[in-house]
Amino acid sequence: MVDQTGPGGARHAASRRNFLKAGLLGGAAAAASAGMARAAGDPLITEVQDWNRYLGDGVDAAPYGKPSEFEAHVVRRDVPWLTSDPVSSINFTPLHELDGIITPNGLCFERHHGGTAIINPADHRLMINGLVDTPLVFTMEDLKRFPRENRVYFLECAANGGMEWKGSQLNGCQFTHGMIHCVVYTGVPLRYLLEEAGVKTSGKWLLAEGADASAMTRSIPIEKALDDCLVAFKMNGEALRAEQGYPLRLCVPGWEGNMWVKWLRRLEVGDAPWAQREETSKYTDLLADGKARRHTFVMDVKSVITSPSPQAPVTHGKGPLVISGLAWSGNGTISRVDVTIDGGRNWQPARIDGPSLSKALHRFYLDINWDGSELLLQSRAIDDQGLVQPTKDALRAVRGGNSIYHNNGIQTWHVNTDGVVENVEVS
């Protein structure tokens, strides 16, 4: 605390008060003052409302809590024409409606290849076989006797933003970037289970297999498996949701979501990758010359402004405006996020608020005073490895325009003078 009782203290205090008064009244305080003036004769303030007059529901009305009925619009949504069958499809997290870094369980995007498997945990088993000293089979109760850890990680589909490779397509960050969520996973480090089985020196790769109808399988380098992979049975403190792999899933932090095998039933140790369907015909990056990059596991540094965005227009008119977004990197933490309101001519650092955790979402804010003119909003993330999020043109110069996966290019939103927001491209 500054001592304002000594020589010049009163002058310092007065100067500080004047500064605060001038600064605040130019921004949030001015808006608040206008709001208070309007509220003076507002019947929603001056008159008793029904919710003041009548008793509400008791504590047992909703044994499992649900969001307010006034938040019923905050849901996952799909794009019906994206796939031919919803059993093998995807829906999207409503990023524009969320804040902070944790995604509620009921809003985490879904990606299925054979629909949701419904499995009684008492009947579920996890096998470890292949190049191990002792093949093992674990029940869920067996797994829960191992030391467990809690880790916050983002999970991003490799196809997140895939529709935008050839230009602006989908009008909403829920659809352009909503194949991502971030939760607290609870589970057993995979290395504990592999150590129990004893990996042979010839074991270089791990095949993870799911118990769903698609028998999803992916090859994982043994170094990654022994590093930070987690065999998880809870998310955000409660059991995994069925659509998120209940009762057991694999977490492969920072790597593409297709490798996070749900309904995990088998782990086979081998001496080479298996070249399964989902790592050859799919989840490879087709280059301009027709060749395809394989094993592009890491989800690169990326960000998006979630508000304002096409589904979150500016409705309050001129004055204080909070620009908010998310940034993440499969390499570690986000060290900085820059934001531009003029399409990249000028950049200014945003404020990262909340936890900064490795391979997790980061929330950023930029508070501006909007004068009602048109805006071209972009964000550019930089991770702790010094990697900078590229423009879409820079990405296409290296990869061509044939790709679907691993699009981490800078996204642009156009805000018009009425506050309406559209997906555009400024590269």
ABEGO torsion letter per residue (X at the ends): XBBAABBGAAAAAAAAAAAAAAAAAABAAAAAAAAAAAAAABAAAABBBAAAABBBBBAAABABBBBBAAAAABBBBBBAAABABAABBBBBBBAAABBEABBBAAABBBBBAAEBBBBBAAABBBBBBEBBABBBBBBAAAAAABBBBBBBBBBBBAABGAAAAAEBABBEAAAAAABBBBBBBBBBBAAAAAAAAGBBAABABBBBBBABAAGBBBBBBAAAAABABBBBABBGGBBBBAAAGOABBBBBBGBBAAABBBGBABBBBBABBAGBAAAAABGBBBBAAGBBBBGBABBBBBBBBAOBBAABBBAAEBEBBBBBBBBBBAAEBBABBBBBAAGGABBBBBBBBEBBBBGBBBBBBBBBBBAGBBBBBBBBBBBAAGBBBBBAAAAAAAAEAABABGBABBBBBBBBAAGBBBBBBBX
